Amino acid sequence: MQAARKRLFGSWEMTWIAYSMSHDVALPGSDKKPIPFLMYPRGETSGARLDSLDPAVFRYSIHSSEMA
């Protein structure tokens, strides 16, 4: 880890995605106003947007698998 930290400090690791570069993001399929930025997963029902920082009402999981 120390070697990676030394190599990556001050540089860009090319496997990262820069989500913070956008602003006023219109979510696909949403009729709500755009969100200021995309930092956390977002959830929306037909009634309203969910609070993504409230674990009692918003839960998600991330799965990955190797692509052939």
mmCIF file of the N, C-alpha and C atoms, coordinates in Angstrom:
data_MODEL
# 
_entry.id   MODEL 
# 
loop_
_atom_site.group_PDB 
_atom_site.id 
_atom_site.type_symbol 
_atom_site.label_atom_id 
_atom_site.label_alt_id 
_atom_site.label_comp_id 
_atom_site.label_asym_id 
_atom_site.label_entity_id 
_atom_site.label_seq_id 
_atom_site.pdbx_PDB_ins_code 
_atom_site.Cartn_x 
_atom_site.Cartn_y 
_atom_site.Cartn_z 
_atom_site.occupancy 
_atom_site.B_iso_or_equiv 
_atom_site.pdbx_formal_charge 
_atom_site.auth_seq_id 
_atom_site.auth_comp_id 
_atom_site.auth_asym_id 
_atom_site.auth_atom_id 
_atom_site.pdbx_PDB_model_num 
ATOM 1   N N  . MET A 1 1  ? 0.809   -1.182  0.000   1.00 0.00 ? 1  MET A N  1 
ATOM 2   C CA . MET A 1 1  ? 0.000   0.000   0.000   1.00 0.00 ? 1  MET A CA 1 
ATOM 3   C C  . MET A 1 1  ? 0.860   1.257   0.000   1.00 0.00 ? 1  MET A C  1 
ATOM 4   N N  . GLN A 1 2  ? 1.974   1.198   0.724   1.00 0.00 ? 2  GLN A N  1 
ATOM 5   C CA . GLN A 1 2  ? 2.836   2.385   0.769   1.00 0.00 ? 2  GLN A CA 1 
ATOM 6   C C  . GLN A 1 2  ? 3.406   2.715   -0.606  1.00 0.00 ? 2  GLN A C  1 
ATOM 7   N N  . ALA A 1 3  ? 3.732   1.686   -1.377  1.00 0.00 ? 3  ALA A N  1 
ATOM 8   C CA . ALA A 1 3  ? 4.247   1.925   -2.731  1.00 0.00 ? 3  ALA A CA 1 
ATOM 9   C C  . ALA A 1 3  ? 3.170   2.542   -3.613  1.00 0.00 ? 3  ALA A C  1 
ATOM 10  N N  . ALA A 1 4  ? 1.940   2.043   -3.502  1.00 0.00 ? 4  ALA A N  1 
ATOM 11  C CA . ALA A 1 4  ? 0.831   2.598   -4.290  1.00 0.00 ? 4  ALA A CA 1 
ATOM 12  C C  . ALA A 1 4  ? 0.546   4.039   -3.881  1.00 0.00 ? 4  ALA A C  1 
ATOM 13  N N  . ARG A 1 5  ? 0.557   4.304   -2.587  1.00 0.00 ? 5  ARG A N  1 
ATOM 14  C CA . ARG A 1 5  ? 0.302   5.666   -2.108  1.00 0.00 ? 5  ARG A CA 1 
ATOM 15  C C  . ARG A 1 5  ? 1.369   6.625   -2.639  1.00 0.00 ? 5  ARG A C  1 
ATOM 16  N N  . LYS A 1 6  ? 2.621   6.186   -2.600  1.00 0.00 ? 6  LYS A N  1 
ATOM 17  C CA . LYS A 1 6  ? 3.710   7.029   -3.094  1.00 0.00 ? 6  LYS A CA 1 
ATOM 18  C C  . LYS A 1 6  ? 3.561   7.277   -4.595  1.00 0.00 ? 6  LYS A C  1 
ATOM 19  N N  . ARG A 1 7  ? 3.192   6.244   -5.336  1.00 0.00 ? 7  ARG A N  1 
ATOM 20  C CA . ARG A 1 7  ? 3.025   6.363   -6.791  1.00 0.00 ? 7  ARG A CA 1 
ATOM 21  C C  . ARG A 1 7  ? 1.826   7.228   -7.166  1.00 0.00 ? 7  ARG A C  1 
ATOM 22  N N  . LEU A 1 8  ? 0.722   7.102   -6.431  1.00 0.00 ? 8  LEU A N  1 
ATOM 23  C CA . LEU A 1 8  ? -0.518  7.774   -6.809  1.00 0.00 ? 8  LEU A CA 1 
ATOM 24  C C  . LEU A 1 8  ? -0.679  9.165   -6.207  1.00 0.00 ? 8  LEU A C  1 
ATOM 25  N N  . PHE A 1 9  ? 0.103   9.516   -5.202  1.00 0.00 ? 9  PHE A N  1 
ATOM 26  C CA . PHE A 1 9  ? -0.068  10.828  -4.579  1.00 0.00 ? 9  PHE A CA 1 
ATOM 27  C C  . PHE A 1 9  ? 0.139   11.935  -5.602  1.00 0.00 ? 9  PHE A C  1 
ATOM 28  N N  . GLY A 1 10 ? -0.881  12.777  -5.754  1.00 0.00 ? 10 GLY A N  1 
ATOM 29  C CA . GLY A 1 10 ? -0.794  13.891  -6.689  1.00 0.00 ? 10 GLY A CA 1 
ATOM 30  C C  . GLY A 1 10 ? -1.059  13.518  -8.128  1.00 0.00 ? 10 GLY A C  1 
ATOM 31  N N  . SER A 1 11 ? -1.446  12.280  -8.385  1.00 0.00 ? 11 SER A N  1 
ATOM 32  C CA . SER A 1 11 ? -1.759  11.879  -9.761  1.00 0.00 ? 11 SER A CA 1 
ATOM 33  C C  . SER A 1 11 ? -3.138  11.238  -9.805  1.00 0.00 ? 11 SER A C  1 
ATOM 34  N N  . TRP A 1 12 ? -3.579  10.937  -10.964 1.00 0.00 ? 12 TRP A N  1 
ATOM 35  C CA . TRP A 1 12 ? -4.917  10.407  -11.194 1.00 0.00 ? 12 TRP A CA 1 
ATOM 36  C C  . TRP A 1 12 ? -4.825  8.919   -11.508 1.00 0.00 ? 12 TRP A C  1 
ATOM 37  N N  . GLU A 1 13 ? -5.507  8.105   -10.713 1.00 0.00 ? 13 GLU A N  1 
ATOM 38  C CA . GLU A 1 13 ? -5.565  6.682   -11.030 1.00 0.00 ? 13 GLU A CA 1 
ATOM 39  C C  . GLU A 1 13 ? -6.631  6.511   -12.104 1.00 0.00 ? 13 GLU A C  1 
ATOM 40  N N  . MET A 1 14 ? -6.294  5.939   -13.229 1.00 0.00 ? 14 MET A N  1 
ATOM 41  C CA . MET A 1 14 ? -7.168  5.931   -14.397 1.00 0.00 ? 14 MET A CA 1 
ATOM 42  C C  . MET A 1 14 ? -8.396  5.028   -14.263 1.00 0.00 ? 14 MET A C  1 
ATOM 43  N N  . THR A 1 15 ? -8.549  4.307   -13.165 1.00 0.00 ? 15 THR A N  1 
ATOM 44  C CA . THR A 1 15 ? -9.740  3.475   -12.988 1.00 0.00 ? 15 THR A CA 1 
ATOM 45  C C  . THR A 1 15 ? -10.842 4.224   -12.240 1.00 0.00 ? 15 THR A C  1 
ATOM 46  N N  . TRP A 1 16 ? -10.630 5.455   -11.856 1.00 0.00 ? 16 TRP A N  1 
ATOM 47  C CA . TRP A 1 16 ? -11.624 6.236   -11.139 1.00 0.00 ? 16 TRP A CA 1 
ATOM 48  C C  . TRP A 1 16 ? -12.540 6.947   -12.129 1.00 0.00 ? 16 TRP A C  1 
ATOM 49  N N  . ILE A 1 17 ? -13.766 7.200   -11.717 1.00 0.00 ? 17 ILE A N  1 
ATOM 50  C CA . ILE A 1 17 ? -14.724 7.956   -12.527 1.00 0.00 ? 17 ILE A CA 1 
ATOM 51  C C  . ILE A 1 17 ? -14.977 9.274   -11.817 1.00 0.00 ? 17 ILE A C  1 
ATOM 52  N N  . ALA A 1 18 ? -14.883 10.357  -12.515 1.00 0.00 ? 18 ALA A N  1 
ATOM 53  C CA . ALA A 1 18 ? -15.036 11.683  -11.911 1.00 0.00 ? 18 ALA A CA 1 
ATOM 54  C C  . ALA A 1 18 ? -16.505 12.089  -11.885 1.00 0.00 ? 18 ALA A C  1 
ATOM 55  N N  . TYR A 1 19 ? -17.230 11.655  -10.873 1.00 0.00 ? 19 TYR A N  1 
ATOM 56  C CA . TYR A 1 19 ? -18.639 12.022  -10.749 1.00 0.00 ? 19 TYR A CA 1 
ATOM 57  C C  . TYR A 1 19 ? -18.812 13.493  -10.376 1.00 0.00 ? 19 TYR A C  1 
ATOM 58  N N  . SER A 1 20 ? -17.850 14.061  -9.714  1.00 0.00 ? 20 SER A N  1 
ATOM 59  C CA . SER A 1 20 ? -17.995 15.424  -9.205  1.00 0.00 ? 20 SER A CA 1 
ATOM 60  C C  . SER A 1 20 ? -17.795 16.496  -10.275 1.00 0.00 ? 20 SER A C  1 
ATOM 61  N N  . MET A 1 21 ? -17.597 16.132  -11.512 1.00 0.00 ? 21 MET A N  1 
ATOM 62  C CA . MET A 1 21 ? -17.369 17.106  -12.562 1.00 0.00 ? 21 MET A CA 1 
ATOM 63  C C  . MET A 1 21 ? -18.667 17.688  -13.113 1.00 0.00 ? 21 MET A C  1 
ATOM 64  N N  . SER A 1 22 ? -19.788 17.047  -12.853 1.00 0.00 ? 22 SER A N  1 
ATOM 65  C CA . SER A 1 22 ? -21.065 17.509  -13.391 1.00 0.00 ? 22 SER A CA 1 
ATOM 66  C C  . SER A 1 22 ? -21.802 18.366  -12.374 1.00 0.00 ? 22 SER A C  1 
ATOM 67  N N  . HIS A 1 23 ? -22.731 19.150  -12.870 1.00 0.00 ? 23 HIS A N  1 
ATOM 68  C CA . HIS A 1 23 ? -23.612 19.909  -11.992 1.00 0.00 ? 23 HIS A CA 1 
ATOM 69  C C  . HIS A 1 23 ? -24.969 20.028  -12.671 1.00 0.00 ? 23 HIS A C  1 
ATOM 70  N N  . ASP A 1 24 ? -26.016 20.216  -11.879 1.00 0.00 ? 24 ASP A N  1 
ATOM 71  C CA . ASP A 1 24 ? -27.387 20.272  -12.387 1.00 0.00 ? 24 ASP A CA 1 
ATOM 72  C C  . ASP A 1 24 ? -27.692 19.041  -13.249 1.00 0.00 ? 24 ASP A C  1 
ATOM 73  N N  . VAL A 1 25 ? -27.582 17.869  -12.633 1.00 0.00 ? 25 VAL A N  1 
ATOM 74  C CA . VAL A 1 25 ? -27.730 16.594  -13.328 1.00 0.00 ? 25 VAL A CA 1 
ATOM 75  C C  . VAL A 1 25 ? -29.208 16.209  -13.404 1.00 0.00 ? 25 VAL A C  1 
ATOM 76  N N  . ALA A 1 26 ? -29.721 16.036  -14.596 1.00 0.00 ? 26 ALA A N  1 
ATOM 77  C CA . ALA A 1 26 ? -31.091 15.564  -14.795 1.00 0.00 ? 26 ALA A CA 1 
ATOM 78  C C  . ALA A 1 26 ? -31.062 14.038  -14.778 1.00 0.00 ? 26 ALA A C  1 
ATOM 79  N N  . LEU A 1 27 ? -31.757 13.434  -13.828 1.00 0.00 ? 27 LEU A N  1 
ATOM 80  C CA . LEU A 1 27 ? -31.758 11.979  -13.727 1.00 0.00 ? 27 LEU A CA 1 
ATOM 81  C C  . LEU A 1 27 ? -32.633 11.367  -14.811 1.00 0.00 ? 27 LEU A C  1 
ATOM 82  N N  . PRO A 1 28 ? -32.165 10.326  -15.489 1.00 0.00 ? 28 PRO A N  1 
ATOM 83  C CA . PRO A 1 28 ? -32.954 9.687   -16.550 1.00 0.00 ? 28 PRO A CA 1 
ATOM 84  C C  . PRO A 1 28 ? -34.285 9.168   -16.014 1.00 0.00 ? 28 PRO A C  1 
ATOM 85  N N  . GLY A 1 29 ? -35.368 9.447   -16.715 1.00 0.00 ? 29 GLY A N  1 
ATOM 86  C CA . GLY A 1 29 ? -36.689 8.964   -16.341 1.00 0.00 ? 29 GLY A CA 1 
ATOM 87  C C  . GLY A 1 29 ? -37.352 9.747   -15.230 1.00 0.00 ? 29 GLY A C  1 
ATOM 88  N N  . SER A 1 30 ? -36.729 10.803  -14.763 1.00 0.00 ? 30 SER A N  1 
ATOM 89  C CA . SER A 1 30 ? -37.270 11.598  -13.660 1.00 0.00 ? 30 SER A CA 1 
ATOM 90  C C  . SER A 1 30 ? -37.973 12.838  -14.187 1.00 0.00 ? 30 SER A C  1 
ATOM 91  N N  . ASP A 1 31 ? -39.101 13.169  -13.569 1.00 0.00 ? 31 ASP A N  1 
ATOM 92  C CA . ASP A 1 31 ? -39.768 14.414  -13.926 1.00 0.00 ? 31 ASP A CA 1 
ATOM 93  C C  . ASP A 1 31 ? -39.487 15.498  -12.881 1.00 0.00 ? 31 ASP A C  1 
ATOM 94  N N  . LYS A 1 32 ? -38.589 15.200  -11.941 1.00 0.00 ? 32 LYS A N  1 
ATOM 95  C CA . LYS A 1 32 ? -38.201 16.160  -10.902 1.00 0.00 ? 32 LYS A CA 1 
ATOM 96  C C  . LYS A 1 32 ? -37.097 17.073  -11.440 1.00 0.00 ? 32 LYS A C  1 
ATOM 97  N N  . LYS A 1 33 ? -36.857 18.171  -10.725 1.00 0.00 ? 33 LYS A N  1 
ATOM 98  C CA . LYS A 1 33 ? -35.814 19.094  -11.172 1.00 0.00 ? 33 LYS A CA 1 
ATOM 99  C C  . LYS A 1 33 ? -34.436 18.437  -11.040 1.00 0.00 ? 33 LYS A C  1 
ATOM 100 N N  . PRO A 1 34 ? -33.454 18.893  -11.791 1.00 0.00 ? 34 PRO A N  1 
ATOM 101 C CA . PRO A 1 34 ? -32.103 18.326  -11.724 1.00 0.00 ? 34 PRO A CA 1 
ATOM 102 C C  . PRO A 1 34 ? -31.514 18.451  -10.325 1.00 0.00 ? 34 PRO A C  1 
ATOM 103 N N  . ILE A 1 35 ? -30.611 17.531  -10.001 1.00 0.00 ? 35 ILE A N  1 
ATOM 104 C CA . ILE A 1 35 ? -29.925 17.587  -8.717  1.00 0.00 ? 35 ILE A CA 1 
ATOM 105 C C  . ILE A 1 35 ? -28.627 18.390  -8.893  1.00 0.00 ? 35 ILE A C  1 
ATOM 106 N N  . PRO A 1 36 ? -28.166 19.072  -7.834  1.00 0.00 ? 36 PRO A N  1 
ATOM 107 C CA . PRO A 1 36 ? -26.986 19.932  -7.978  1.00 0.00 ? 36 PRO A CA 1 
ATOM 108 C C  . PRO A 1 36 ? -25.724 19.184  -8.385  1.00 0.00 ? 36 PRO A C  1 
ATOM 109 N N  . PHE A 1 37 ? -25.529 17.971  -7.844  1.00 0.00 ? 37 PHE A N  1 
ATOM 110 C CA . PHE A 1 37 ? -24.336 17.189  -8.170  1.00 0.00 ? 37 PHE A CA 1 
ATOM 111 C C  . PHE A 1 37 ? -24.638 15.735  -7.861  1.00 0.00 ? 37 PHE A C  1 
ATOM 112 N N  . LEU A 1 38 ? -23.830 14.836  -8.382  1.00 0.00 ? 38 LEU A N  1 
ATOM 113 C CA . LEU A 1 38 ? -24.010 13.403  -8.186  1.00 0.00 ? 38 LEU A CA 1 
ATOM 114 C C  . LEU A 1 38 ? -22.847 12.894  -7.337  1.00 0.00 ? 38 LEU A C  1 
ATOM 115 N N  . MET A 1 39 ? -23.147 12.646  -6.045  1.00 0.00 ? 39 MET A N  1 
ATOM 116 C CA . MET A 1 39 ? -22.102 12.178  -5.151  1.00 0.00 ? 39 MET A CA 1 
ATOM 117 C C  . MET A 1 39 ? -22.456 10.818  -4.560  1.00 0.00 ? 39 MET A C  1 
ATOM 118 N N  . TYR A 1 40 ? -23.689 10.627  -4.187  1.00 0.00 ? 40 TYR A N  1 
ATOM 119 C CA . TYR A 1 40 ? -24.158 9.392   -3.566  1.00 0.00 ? 40 TYR A CA 1 
ATOM 120 C C  . TYR A 1 40 ? -25.196 8.741   -4.467  1.00 0.00 ? 40 TYR A C  1 
ATOM 121 N N  . PRO A 1 41 ? -25.451 7.445   -4.282  1.00 0.00 ? 41 PRO A N  1 
ATOM 122 C CA . PRO A 1 41 ? -26.566 6.831   -5.018  1.00 0.00 ? 41 PRO A CA 1 
ATOM 123 C C  . PRO A 1 41 ? -27.860 7.587   -4.735  1.00 0.00 ? 41 PRO A C  1 
ATOM 124 N N  . ARG A 1 42 ? -28.708 7.702   -5.733  1.00 0.00 ? 42 ARG A N  1 
ATOM 125 C CA . ARG A 1 42 ? -29.964 8.435   -5.591  1.00 0.00 ? 42 ARG A CA 1 
ATOM 126 C C  . ARG A 1 42 ? -31.124 7.475   -5.788  1.00 0.00 ? 42 ARG A C  1 
ATOM 127 N N  . GLY A 1 43 ? -32.216 7.701   -5.078  1.00 0.00 ? 43 GLY A N  1 
ATOM 128 C CA . GLY A 1 43 ? -33.414 6.896   -5.223  1.00 0.00 ? 43 GLY A CA 1 
ATOM 129 C C  . GLY A 1 43 ? -34.629 7.790   -5.357  1.00 0.00 ? 43 GLY A C  1 
ATOM 130 N N  . GLU A 1 44 ? -35.595 7.333   -6.146  1.00 0.00 ? 44 GLU A N  1 
ATOM 131 C CA . GLU A 1 44 ? -36.776 8.143   -6.384  1.00 0.00 ? 44 GLU A CA 1 
ATOM 132 C C  . GLU A 1 44 ? -37.977 7.220   -6.564  1.00 0.00 ? 44 GLU A C  1 
ATOM 133 N N  . THR A 1 45 ? -39.091 7.568   -5.946  1.00 0.00 ? 45 THR A N  1 
ATOM 134 C CA . THR A 1 45 ? -40.341 6.850   -6.152  1.00 0.00 ? 45 THR A CA 1 
ATOM 135 C C  . THR A 1 45 ? -41.247 7.746   -6.977  1.00 0.00 ? 45 THR A C  1 
ATOM 136 N N  . SER A 1 46 ? -42.453 7.298   -7.238  1.00 0.00 ? 46 SER A N  1 
ATOM 137 C CA . SER A 1 46 ? -43.376 8.138   -7.994  1.00 0.00 ? 46 SER A CA 1 
ATOM 138 C C  . SER A 1 46 ? -43.770 9.381   -7.198  1.00 0.00 ? 46 SER A C  1 
ATOM 139 N N  . GLY A 1 47 ? -43.609 9.326   -5.869  1.00 0.00 ? 47 GLY A N  1 
ATOM 140 C CA . GLY A 1 47 ? -44.004 10.456  -5.041  1.00 0.00 ? 47 GLY A CA 1 
ATOM 141 C C  . GLY A 1 47 ? -42.913 11.466  -4.773  1.00 0.00 ? 47 GLY A C  1 
ATOM 142 N N  . ALA A 1 48 ? -41.694 11.007  -4.513  1.00 0.00 ? 48 ALA A N  1 
ATOM 143 C CA . ALA A 1 48 ? -40.639 11.934  -4.127  1.00 0.00 ? 48 ALA A CA 1 
ATOM 144 C C  . ALA A 1 48 ? -39.270 11.272  -4.207  1.00 0.00 ? 48 ALA A C  1 
ATOM 145 N N  . ARG A 1 49 ? -38.254 12.074  -4.066  1.00 0.00 ? 49 ARG A N  1 
ATOM 146 C CA . ARG A 1 49 ? -36.889 11.552  -3.974  1.00 0.00 ? 49 ARG A CA 1 
ATOM 147 C C  . ARG A 1 49 ? -36.648 11.062  -2.563  1.00 0.00 ? 49 ARG A C  1 
ATOM 148 N N  . LEU A 1 50 ? -35.881 9.995   -2.456  1.00 0.00 ? 50 LEU A N  1 
ATOM 149 C CA . LEU A 1 50 ? -35.562 9.424   -1.158  1.00 0.00 ? 50 LEU A CA 1 
ATOM 150 C C  . LEU A 1 50 ? -34.303 10.067  -0.600  1.00 0.00 ? 50 LEU A C  1 
ATOM 151 N N  . ASP A 1 51 ? -34.222 10.130  0.707   1.00 0.00 ? 51 ASP A N  1 
ATOM 152 C CA . ASP A 1 51 ? -33.028 10.659  1.373   1.00 0.00 ? 51 ASP A CA 1 
ATOM 153 C C  . ASP A 1 51 ? -31.975 9.555   1.389   1.00 0.00 ? 51 ASP A C  1 
ATOM 154 N N  . SER A 1 52 ? -30.979 9.683   0.538   1.00 0.00 ? 52 SER A N  1 
ATOM 155 C CA . SER A 1 52 ? -29.972 8.630   0.397   1.00 0.00 ? 52 SER A CA 1 
ATOM 156 C C  . SER A 1 52 ? -29.071 8.503   1.618   1.00 0.00 ? 52 SER A C  1 
ATOM 157 N N  . LEU A 1 53 ? -29.138 9.444   2.547   1.00 0.00 ? 53 LEU A N  1 
ATOM 158 C CA . LEU A 1 53 ? -28.323 9.376   3.752   1.00 0.00 ? 53 LEU A CA 1 
ATOM 159 C C  . LEU A 1 53 ? -29.095 8.833   4.946   1.00 0.00 ? 53 LEU A C  1 
ATOM 160 N N  . ASP A 1 54 ? -30.354 8.420   4.747   1.00 0.00 ? 54 ASP A N  1 
ATOM 161 C CA . ASP A 1 54 ? -31.183 7.871   5.818   1.00 0.00 ? 54 ASP A CA 1 
ATOM 162 C C  . ASP A 1 54 ? -31.301 6.360   5.626   1.00 0.00 ? 54 ASP A C  1 
ATOM 163 N N  . PRO A 1 55 ? -30.547 5.549   6.386   1.00 0.00 ? 55 PRO A N  1 
ATOM 164 C CA . PRO A 1 55 ? -30.550 4.095   6.178   1.00 0.00 ? 55 PRO A CA 1 
ATOM 165 C C  . PRO A 1 55 ? -31.887 3.433   6.488   1.00 0.00 ? 55 PRO A C  1 
ATOM 166 N N  . ALA A 1 56 ? -32.782 4.117   7.183   1.00 0.00 ? 56 ALA A N  1 
ATOM 167 C CA . ALA A 1 56 ? -34.096 3.532   7.476   1.00 0.00 ? 56 ALA A CA 1 
ATOM 168 C C  . ALA A 1 56 ? -34.994 3.512   6.244   1.00 0.00 ? 56 ALA A C  1 
ATOM 169 N N  . VAL A 1 57 ? -34.778 4.413   5.299   1.00 0.00 ? 57 VAL A N  1 
ATOM 170 C CA . VAL A 1 57 ? -35.642 4.484   4.119   1.00 0.00 ? 57 VAL A CA 1 
ATOM 171 C C  . VAL A 1 57 ? -34.910 4.223   2.805   1.00 0.00 ? 57 VAL A C  1 
ATOM 172 N N  . PHE A 1 58 ? -33.588 4.221   2.833   1.00 0.00 ? 58 PHE A N  1 
ATOM 173 C CA . PHE A 1 58 ? -32.837 4.053   1.587   1.00 0.00 ? 58 PHE A CA 1 
ATOM 174 C C  . PHE A 1 58 ? -31.729 3.038   1.792   1.00 0.00 ? 58 PHE A C  1 
ATOM 175 N N  . ARG A 1 59 ? -31.836 1.923   1.115   1.00 0.00 ? 59 ARG A N  1 
ATOM 176 C CA . ARG A 1 59 ? -30.804 0.886   1.170   1.00 0.00 ? 59 ARG A CA 1 
ATOM 177 C C  . ARG A 1 59 ? -30.447 0.455   -0.246  1.00 0.00 ? 59 ARG A C  1 
ATOM 178 N N  . TYR A 1 60 ? -29.224 0.091   -0.417  1.00 0.00 ? 60 TYR A N  1 
ATOM 179 C CA . TYR A 1 60 ? -28.777 -0.385  -1.714  1.00 0.00 ? 60 TYR A CA 1 
ATOM 180 C C  . TYR A 1 60 ? -27.594 -1.315  -1.501  1.00 0.00 ? 60 TYR A C  1 
ATOM 181 N N  . SER A 1 61 ? -27.291 -2.087  -2.513  1.00 0.00 ? 61 SER A N  1 
ATOM 182 C CA . SER A 1 61 ? -26.106 -2.933  -2.488  1.00 0.00 ? 61 SER A CA 1 
ATOM 183 C C  . SER A 1 61 ? -25.429 -2.825  -3.843  1.00 0.00 ? 61 SER A C  1 
ATOM 184 N N  . ILE A 1 62 ? -24.148 -3.033  -3.835  1.00 0.00 ? 62 ILE A N  1 
ATOM 185 C CA . ILE A 1 62 ? -23.366 -2.967  -5.048  1.00 0.00 ? 62 ILE A CA 1 
ATOM 186 C C  . ILE A 1 62 ? -22.783 -4.345  -5.303  1.00 0.00 ? 62 ILE A C  1 
ATOM 187 N N  . HIS A 1 63 ? -23.007 -4.868  -6.483  1.00 0.00 ? 63 HIS A N  1 
ATOM 188 C CA . HIS A 1 63 ? -22.505 -6.188  -6.868  1.00 0.00 ? 63 HIS A CA 1 
ATOM 189 C C  . HIS A 1 63 ? -21.612 -6.025  -8.083  1.00 0.00 ? 63 HIS A C  1 
ATOM 190 N N  . SER A 1 64 ? -20.615 -6.853  -8.149  1.00 0.00 ? 64 SER A N  1 
ATOM 191 C CA . SER A 1 64 ? -19.744 -6.834  -9.323  1.00 0.00 ? 64 SER A CA 1 
ATOM 192 C C  . SER A 1 64 ? -19.469 -8.263  -9.764  1.00 0.00 ? 64 SER A C  1 
ATOM 193 N N  . SER A 1 65 ? -19.160 -8.387  -11.026 1.00 0.00 ? 65 SER A N  1 
ATOM 194 C CA . SER A 1 65 ? -18.783 -9.695  -11.569 1.00 0.00 ? 65 SER A CA 1 
ATOM 195 C C  . SER A 1 65 ? -17.853 -9.475  -12.755 1.00 0.00 ? 65 SER A C  1 
ATOM 196 N N  . GLU A 1 66 ? -17.056 -10.453 -13.005 1.00 0.00 ? 66 GLU A N  1 
ATOM 197 C CA . GLU A 1 66 ? -16.121 -10.377 -14.093 1.00 0.00 ? 66 GLU A CA 1 
ATOM 198 C C  . GLU A 1 66 ? -16.863 -10.486 -15.417 1.00 0.00 ? 66 GLU A C  1 
ATOM 199 N N  . MET A 1 67 ? -16.492 -9.643  -16.362 1.00 0.00 ? 67 MET A N  1 
ATOM 200 C CA . MET A 1 67 ? -17.094 -9.678  -17.699 1.00 0.00 ? 67 MET A CA 1 
ATOM 201 C C  . MET A 1 67 ? -16.179 -10.462 -18.622 1.00 0.00 ? 67 MET A C  1 
ATOM 202 N N  . ALA A 1 68 ? -16.761 -11.297 -19.416 1.00 0.00 ? 68 ALA A N  1 
ATOM 203 C CA . ALA A 1 68 ? -15.964 -12.088 -20.362 1.00 0.00 ? 68 ALA A CA 1 
ATOM 204 C C  . ALA A 1 68 ? -15.671 -11.312 -21.617 1.00 0.00 ? 68 ALA A C  1 
# 
